[in-house]
Amino acid sequence: MAGKMDFVDPTAGSVREAIPLATRPAGLRGKVLGILDNTKEQADIILETLGEGLCEKYGAKEVIMCRKEHYSKPAPDAMIEEMADQCDVVICALGG
């Protein structure tokens, strides 16, 4: 096959606006930690274990777990706002 093959880079494109990173706290002691599960396989087990470990090792006060409806859909605005109101730090992660 001597023809030219074209490839599409799915990461290419323009960015509408730059969003600055959130300020990071110096530590987790006494902080409320939010964890957002995207529903991938075993994410809940991995993230619950992570939350427990962060409480034990770094003194996080509490862990609030939230779970998206489906991994391919964004978290609802109401869920994001609720987590922002209740949590000092939020980890958004996924499972395998």
C-alpha positions as CSV (number, residue, x, y, z in Angstrom):
1,M,0.0,0.0,0.0
2,A,1.8,3.1,-1.3
3,G,-1.0,5.6,-0.6
4,K,-0.8,8.3,2.0
5,M,-2.6,7.7,5.3
6,D,-4.0,10.7,7.3
7,F,-4.2,10.6,11.1
8,V,-6.4,12.7,13.3
9,D,-5.0,13.9,16.6
10,P,-7.9,13.9,19.1
11,T,-6.0,16.2,21.5
12,A,-5.4,18.9,18.9
13,G,-7.6,21.9,19.0
14,S,-7.9,25.3,20.5
15,V,-8.5,26.1,24.1
16,R,-11.3,28.6,24.7
17,E,-9.9,30.0,27.9
18,A,-7.1,29.2,30.3
19,I,-8.4,28.1,33.7
20,P,-5.9,28.6,36.6
21,L,-5.2,25.7,39.0
22,A,-6.9,25.9,42.4
23,T,-4.7,26.9,45.3
24,R,-3.4,23.8,47.1
25,P,-3.6,23.6,50.9
26,A,-0.3,23.1,52.8
27,G,-1.7,19.9,54.3
28,L,-4.9,17.9,54.9
29,R,-5.0,18.0,58.7
30,G,-8.6,19.0,59.7
31,K,-9.8,19.3,56.1
32,V,-12.9,17.8,54.6
33,L,-11.8,15.7,51.6
34,G,-14.2,15.1,48.7
35,I,-13.8,12.2,46.4
36,L,-15.6,12.0,43.1
37,D,-16.0,8.5,41.7
38,N,-16.7,8.3,37.9
39,T,-18.2,4.8,38.2
40,K,-15.4,2.9,36.4
41,E,-14.8,-0.7,37.6
42,Q,-13.5,-0.9,41.1
43,A,-13.1,2.9,41.4
44,D,-15.2,2.9,44.5
45,I,-13.0,0.4,46.3
46,I,-9.8,2.2,45.3
47,L,-11.1,5.6,46.2
48,E,-12.6,4.5,49.6
49,T,-9.2,3.0,50.5
50,L,-7.5,6.2,49.4
51,G,-9.8,8.3,51.5
52,E,-9.2,6.2,54.6
53,G,-5.5,6.3,54.1
54,L,-5.5,10.1,53.7
55,C,-7.4,10.4,57.0
56,E,-5.0,8.1,58.8
57,K,-1.8,9.4,57.4
58,Y,-2.5,13.1,56.9
59,G,-5.3,13.8,59.4
60,A,-8.1,14.6,57.0
61,K,-11.2,15.2,59.2
62,E,-13.8,13.6,57.0
63,V,-14.3,12.1,53.6
64,I,-17.4,12.8,51.4
65,M,-17.8,10.3,48.6
66,C,-19.9,11.3,45.5
67,R,-20.5,9.1,42.5
68,K,-21.3,10.3,39.0
69,E,-24.2,8.7,37.1
70,H,-22.0,7.3,34.3
71,Y,-18.3,7.6,33.4
72,S,-19.1,9.1,30.0
73,K,-21.2,11.9,31.4
74,P,-19.9,15.0,33.3
75,A,-20.9,15.4,37.0
76,P,-24.1,17.4,37.3
77,D,-23.5,21.1,38.2
78,A,-25.5,20.6,41.5
79,M,-23.1,17.8,42.6
80,I,-20.0,20.0,41.8
81,E,-21.5,22.9,43.6
82,E,-22.4,20.8,46.7
83,M,-18.9,19.4,46.8
84,A,-17.4,22.8,46.5
85,D,-19.5,24.1,49.4
86,Q,-18.8,21.1,51.7
87,C,-15.2,20.1,50.9
88,D,-11.8,21.8,51.3
89,V,-10.1,19.5,48.8
90,V,-11.6,17.3,46.1
91,I,-10.0,14.4,44.3
92,C,-11.6,13.4,40.9
93,A,-10.4,10.0,39.9
94,L,-11.3,6.8,38.2
95,G,-10.9,3.1,38.3
96,G,-9.7,0.5,35.9
